[in-house]
Amino acid sequence: MGNGLVFFFQEFVNKFLGQAPLLMGSVVFIGYLLLGKKVYQALAGFIKAYVGFRILQVGTGGLVRTFAPIINSLTSRFGIEAFVIDPYFGQTSAQEVLDSVNSLQYVGYVMLIAFAWNILLVAFRKQTKIRTLFITGHIMYQQSAVLLWALYWVLEGTGAAVTMTTVVVTGFLIGTYWSVMSNLIIEATQEVTDGAGFTVGHQQMFGSWLAYKLGGLIGNKEKTVDNVNLPGWLSIFNDNIVSNTILMTLFVGTIMVILGKDAFEYNAGKYWFGTYVFETTAYFAVYITIILTGVRMFVAELTESFQGISQKILKGSIPAVDCAVTFGFAPNAPTYGFIFGFFGQMIAIGILILIRSPILIIAGFICLFFDNGTLAIFANKAGGRRAAAIIPFISGLIQVFGSAIVLTALKGNPNVIGWMGMFDWATLWAGTTLLTRSLGIVVPITLIVLMLIIPQLQYRRHAKNYFTTMREEKLVKEST
């Protein structure tokens, strides 16, 4: 009986909670039922949300498959053997280390504790001031695995199985992070999305909030990346598909030419190298268009259906979803983030090489595009295109240096091949890992308490409309 329950628990975590499209579709289905929709209408919403999220994943997966090898080739061309800053390299490191001590199954425990804690905090929102439900399933699993690995290694690292104390503390810590940080950027996300009724639940929530706050100090929000009306032949850049294609062809195409045609496997009988370069870089605009299509489909269903959950079960709650859902609200900003974040990372990597650092970093495409692209969107909203360039550049430096520093504490195991590298993991979680190594388990416990103070401070500032979304306020204003 006991073994059967454990098996069911593991299956539920891995095959439902860990599958973002299923989780997202189920949330939509339940939300529509709570709104009084008929079962077939709720089923239609489930399908649209599921398919929309799958379309989003096709776009994001295509970007990674197309551009990650180019970035990796650029780095390896110069003889760098190092750790990759990429979420999936970090996840692989975590899984291999935990599996080597017969503890991989505890990732599911961490994830379930964290999700239950998030629900509890929202259920007692009047006291906790937490309004957000984190439902980005694949990110939930990824972060649970990496944080459990990091805390285990610096707290225990004995070769024995992870203790339940570390599992429980990790669960409450990552659950607090999901709840507090997605809650922290509600107001900023509502500004970015014109009151769409959701917030971001991803790898750079703290970073996005910083980008929004600092953006206004750096640039002019009126001069946005998408508000450029160029004259004459330059007017072709007013179309984001055209501008993305041309910019990526010039930028990534130059990198491909530097690497040379021998660095790529392509059908020379079908392509000239020049046409191969253009077709490859043009896929950037193709996949961005696919992402935007998926986003529009599932966000429309999620925004409407979540009102049922917000009204009937977790009143005043807001869904926290994948960062890519913001891309449609500033289509040119991710390109800014990618290009200037790339410059920042390359400079930082060059500095590590010059100082002969024992830790060298290989740039990862996911950090370069999705992390810095999201930061650029929030920076752009507050400070325009100048902020959308400067902040990702600084982020690129931080991603490399922060990851290199934390890997000094984690590199002892031969299974370690990389670190998450995303902004929050190169700052907040890198610092937490290093402090925990020095001061012990008191650090993550103290961090839980400190993070829970943040929404209390937010409430003081936004008390009047704290438990209503800007979308609701906007609708009220439009009707009066």
Summary of the structure (lengths in Angstrom):
residues: 480
radius of gyration: 22.2
end to end distance: 59.9
largest distance: 74.0
contacts: 1821
relative contact order: 0.16
helix: 75%
strand: 4%
